[in-house]
Amino acid sequence: MLTPRQGFVLQAICDLYSETGEPVSSGAIAKLAGDAFSSATIRSEMARLEALGCVKQPHTSAGRIPTAQGYRYYINHLMLRRELPVEKQREIARFLRQGVRDPDILLTRASSLLAYMTNYAVLATSPQLSDLSMEKLEVVALTPQTLALVALTNTGLVLNQVCQLGLPAGERQLEKLSGFCRKNLLHRPLHEVALLRDDFLQRELGGDYLCLAPAVQLICRMCAELCRAKVHLEGQSNLLRYAAPEHGYNAFLELLKETDTLLRAAPKEGGNVAVLLGDDLDQELAGTTLVSTGYLFGDEHTGVLGIIGPRHLDYTRIIPHLAYFTDLLGRILNGTDGDG
């Protein structure tokens, strides 16, 4: 834990660096401190913060900039958050609530809006739904060889697909398909349904395999698709405005390629914020950063929402944005979001 004086100096370094993108000198901090601390005292505390791993000196004659460790301490203990105004929260909620329950569509809309509001790029993953199950499955014959499949998961997610059968189906075949689904697909985790083998289908469907297998195989593919976390990237063009010799646009593009690393660095619990600096991964990524947090779907935080930008992000503004968006996403996806 830092002393109050060290906390003041670290907060000043983080705030001033976010404003200017330049290393912060002891003189700049002294102007903020007024008569409270001398320049010599501030220089001494900056040296202690460097020894603690909270700041570093990028050049011999330069001031200090925060490290990832310093940013984490700043975010958790020192940062003054600029919360979203209530009216702005209501506008965001109205936009995202507009009849969308499909996780991928909702996440695309949320990512696009967050990128627009922050002027940074947004990296997000759809929730991994492998532990969900289908509670209901309706089979509706549109024509003798065309079926509409409508499923409802235990979280209220509605899935629907149109399927072409291998052969025309009569009432007996449709009853057999419904019975197969009740016995083998309902109330089972989606990841188990996704792994049903073709030899099992042949055995269970018997002589109606050629007719009904396309419908069951489509359901299995739907489940497999829901078990995969999809990555969404929005607002990449925003990064052009932050390109500079020390963190050119190519560095941002290289950072975006590190999707697996970025997602592994994301917090596994909602409400927590993870900060990953590009230069912690590779010197070629210096000057870039990802700030991310998780959102709740079902019993676990299975989705990630993150903001990518220059190292000197405006954390006081973007973290309240992230917090509100992840909370709202979770409430909409879990069906616990009201209209207030």
Disulfide bonds with the S-S distance in Angstrom:
none
